[in-house]
Amino acid sequence: MADAYSYTNAKGQTYYLHTKEVTLKNGKIQRIYFFARDVRPGSLPAVPAGYEVMETKRTNMPVLKKA
């Protein structure tokens, strides 16, 4: 498995970036990005172009935001 992009939040917890294609109710396929505490299939080696990592205020969970 390729090296996954890791992010350590303010609480010192490490998360890894993943992507997955999901089918919406209208039948369209959309690519989603998410962080997980472990490395799974679909891990990404870097943040996609045009995105940046931010933390949610309450839980310090990392999320991707369009730059």
Buried (B, 14 or more C-beta within 10 A) or exposed (E): EEEBBEBEBEEEEEBBBBEEEEEEEEEEEEEEBBBEEEBEEBBBEEBBEEBEBEBEEEEEBBBBEEE
